[in-house]
């Protein structure tokens, strides 16, 4: 009798659980709408200097556009070492406008290089963005 009672109780619990699960409405999936805010989009995220002469022009520019709907403010730009010096616009970049991050690499350093510049901004798509430079500097010409 006790076994019959336990078996009946177990069947009731399984059935009740199945009914409860089936009566719960399905979770509605929502798609995220485009977030409001500034958005930063670069023409290129890597600049390759190629092979350049020692003490050649080490200045390059990363062009970007604010594709968002509020002004973009870059609060900081930091090179991965002292040989990579970024300069960034201090004023806000209006929606749809473009600007540049200027980078100067110390080309008196012989050999291959691969450096990064880390940008901090109010961009909703990339509040912290890393862009890179790379290349090879030839040894100085013997005189």
C-alpha positions as CSV (number, residue, x, y, z in Angstrom):
1,X,0.0,0.0,0.0
2,X,2.8,2.4,0.9
3,X,4.6,1.6,-2.4
4,X,1.4,2.3,-4.3
5,X,1.0,5.6,-2.5
6,X,4.6,6.7,-3.3
7,X,4.2,5.7,-6.9
8,X,1.0,7.6,-7.2
9,X,2.5,10.7,-5.6
10,X,5.6,10.5,-7.9
11,X,3.3,10.2,-11.0
12,X,1.3,13.2,-9.8
13,X,4.4,15.3,-9.2
14,X,5.8,14.5,-12.7
15,X,2.4,15.2,-14.3
16,X,1.9,18.5,-12.4
17,X,5.4,19.7,-13.3
18,X,4.8,19.0,-17.0
19,X,1.5,20.8,-16.9
20,X,3.1,23.7,-15.1
21,X,5.9,23.9,-17.6
22,X,3.6,23.8,-20.5
23,X,1.3,26.5,-19.1
24,X,4.2,29.1,-18.6
25,X,4.2,31.5,-21.5
26,X,7.2,31.3,-23.7
27,X,9.9,34.0,-23.1
28,X,9.6,36.7,-25.7
29,X,12.9,37.4,-27.4
30,X,13.5,41.1,-28.0
31,X,15.9,42.5,-30.5
32,X,18.1,45.3,-29.3
33,X,17.5,48.5,-31.1
34,X,20.3,50.6,-32.3
35,X,21.8,52.3,-29.3
36,X,21.8,56.0,-29.1
37,X,25.1,57.7,-28.7
38,X,28.4,58.5,-30.3
39,X,30.0,55.8,-32.5
40,X,33.5,55.7,-33.8
41,X,34.3,54.0,-37.1
42,X,37.9,54.0,-38.6
43,X,38.8,53.8,-42.2
44,X,41.6,51.4,-41.1
45,X,42.6,50.1,-37.7
46,X,46.2,49.2,-38.8
47,X,48.7,51.4,-40.5
48,X,51.6,49.6,-42.1
49,X,54.6,51.9,-42.6
50,X,56.3,49.2,-44.7
51,X,60.1,49.3,-44.8
52,X,61.3,52.8,-44.3
53,X,64.6,54.6,-44.0
54,X,66.2,55.4,-40.6
55,X,65.0,58.8,-39.5
56,X,62.2,58.9,-42.1
57,X,58.9,60.7,-41.6
58,X,57.2,58.8,-38.8
59,X,53.9,60.7,-38.9
60,X,50.7,59.0,-39.9
61,X,47.0,59.5,-39.4
62,X,44.1,57.3,-38.5
63,X,40.9,58.8,-40.1
64,X,37.6,58.1,-38.3
65,X,34.0,59.2,-38.5
66,X,31.4,59.6,-35.8
67,X,28.6,57.5,-37.2
68,X,26.4,57.9,-34.1
69,X,23.8,60.5,-33.2
70,X,25.5,62.4,-30.4
71,X,28.9,64.2,-30.3
72,X,31.9,62.0,-29.9
73,X,34.5,63.0,-27.3
74,X,37.9,61.3,-27.2
75,X,39.2,61.7,-23.6
76,X,42.5,60.0,-24.0
77,X,44.9,58.4,-26.5
78,X,48.0,56.5,-25.2
79,X,50.8,54.8,-27.2
80,X,52.1,51.5,-26.0
81,X,55.6,53.0,-25.5
82,X,57.3,56.3,-25.6
83,X,58.3,55.9,-29.2
84,X,54.7,56.1,-30.3
85,X,53.1,59.5,-29.6
86,X,49.4,60.0,-30.5
87,X,47.7,63.4,-30.9
88,X,43.9,63.5,-30.9
89,X,41.2,66.1,-31.3
90,X,40.2,67.7,-28.0
91,X,36.9,69.1,-29.3
92,X,33.8,67.0,-29.7
93,X,33.2,65.5,-33.1
94,X,29.6,66.1,-34.3
95,X,27.5,63.2,-35.7
96,X,28.5,62.5,-39.3
97,X,31.8,64.4,-39.0
98,X,35.3,63.0,-39.5
99,X,38.6,63.7,-37.9
100,X,42.0,62.1,-37.4
101,X,44.2,60.6,-34.7
102,X,47.8,61.6,-35.5
103,X,50.6,59.2,-34.6
104,X,54.3,59.9,-34.6
105,X,56.7,56.9,-34.5
106,X,60.3,57.5,-33.6
107,X,62.0,56.2,-36.8
108,X,65.5,56.4,-35.3
109,X,64.9,52.9,-33.9
110,X,66.2,50.2,-36.2
111,X,64.2,47.0,-36.9
112,X,60.7,45.8,-37.0
113,X,58.0,47.4,-34.8
114,X,54.4,46.8,-33.9
115,X,52.8,49.3,-31.6
116,X,49.3,50.1,-30.4
117,X,47.4,53.2,-29.5
118,X,44.6,52.9,-27.0
119,X,41.8,55.4,-27.3
120,X,39.2,56.2,-24.6
121,X,36.0,57.9,-25.7
122,X,32.3,58.1,-25.1
123,X,31.6,55.8,-28.2
124,X,28.9,53.3,-27.4
125,X,30.3,50.8,-29.9
126,X,33.9,51.0,-28.6
127,X,34.5,53.0,-25.4
128,X,38.1,51.6,-25.5
129,X,39.5,51.2,-29.0
130,X,42.9,49.9,-30.0
131,X,44.5,50.8,-33.3
132,X,47.9,49.7,-34.4
133,X,51.0,50.7,-36.4
134,X,53.7,48.4,-37.8
135,X,56.6,48.4,-40.1
136,X,60.4,48.1,-40.3
137,X,63.0,50.8,-40.0
138,X,66.3,50.2,-41.9
139,X,69.6,50.6,-40.2
140,X,71.3,54.0,-40.6
141,X,73.4,54.5,-43.7
142,X,77.1,54.2,-43.0
143,X,78.9,57.5,-43.8
